[in-house]
């Protein structure tokens, strides 16, 4: 009997799924539409060549075979099924450690609507364990409105006249795995298809402003590098270009495309999350040596300890490079530079009234101190305080202190956050202090994602024997799944 291993998303739209003792695979699924308004799903499968088993197929030739099945369901009805065997290249030996990954892309025409996708992938020559994953996709391309594919990010963008697996629009554009941009990648290509503009707008020019935005601060990163693209309306309009990320500091970002008509009215805005690694890029302290604070609200903030405390409260809403500033410079900088930094921080976020922006934020800092802080730990340093300050108050908080077998926990529910709907955070009290809850799991991009979060909650009554087990034994009064799924 096959063992089913349920897997969870690593980052949106692209997923890396793995069984540490067997096959590893990357899955991507995206919705597109043709120029005749026929929706389809583009599936990408990448199988770890070093993680599958190879068997002889001819004399001195070995091959791996992975069975792939995707059931596309609506209202418990099977609408489409993708089912086939993906073969590796053939090799002269069966040693796994020297094998490259093997890749395939499949396009499946679909009707309009929302569907659940059930993925099953089995190494046919391994231990028969099946990697299993469930997700949801929406194909919404109405004939009386403008619609788009999702904004896609790529590893590279190279013109190509030859056909190939990753050749599209006349370019070789392999996907950006897990939406992570390594230090070695200096550009970030992006693409977006826009549908039905000619039918809705007639013949006119479209303008797209493309930029990078900090997740934490919501500030446009280097406004001088906004890319502006122009294109005429058509059945399908393609926007394809690349950002320069050579000097982009390490951190969490959105790539954003804002589309306008010829009267500069915003038609739509698409964004996609990514993480950049660039540890060599540091904050330039000279930028804060020339900022004048004369006549500003920080001019008379001359008590060093109070000013440093105020700067520390900014941690939850700061970018990675700003957080690096706190950790390495607060103790050494003169008071004038600290004042300049504090003023510049709020001037960037609210140029017209930085003082008012700070006062509003300080009110929220006081709230999290009262709710989550203590004499020992400042409220903004707690996980709940950080989430509250960074993302705002949740739409719903579910507190569970009386479950018969779990540690105390809370579920925070945001209906819509950072371009993502139905966002949840799970906090729990691992040492039963009654106050300092820790973030255990979230489905928000860039936050902690822990597939074993349920097992952590029941550890006081159930020891985890299988490190790959994600679901505890059922018991009377269990509400974990209900709180996570339906709220």
Protein Blocks (a to p, Z undefined) as FASTA:
>chain_A
ZZddddddfbghiacdddfklccddddddddddfkopacddddddddfklcccddfbehi
acddddddddddeehiafbdcdddddddddfbfbfklcccddddddddddeddddddddd
ddfklnopacdddddddddddfkbccdddddddfbdcddfbdcfklgehiacdddehhia
cfklmbdcdddddehklmmnopaddddddddddfklopaehjllpccddddddfbdcddd
dddfklgccdddddddddddfkopafbdcddddddddfkbccdfklmmmbcfehiaklmm
mbfklmmmmmmmmmmmpcfklmmmmmmmmmmpcfklmmmmmmmmmmmmmmmlmmlmmmmm
mmmmmmmmmmmgcfklcfklpmklmmmmmnopafbdcddfkbfkbccddddddfbgghia
hiacddddfkonomaccdfbdcbehiacdfklmmmmmmmmoccfblkbcbdcddehiakl
mmmmmZZ
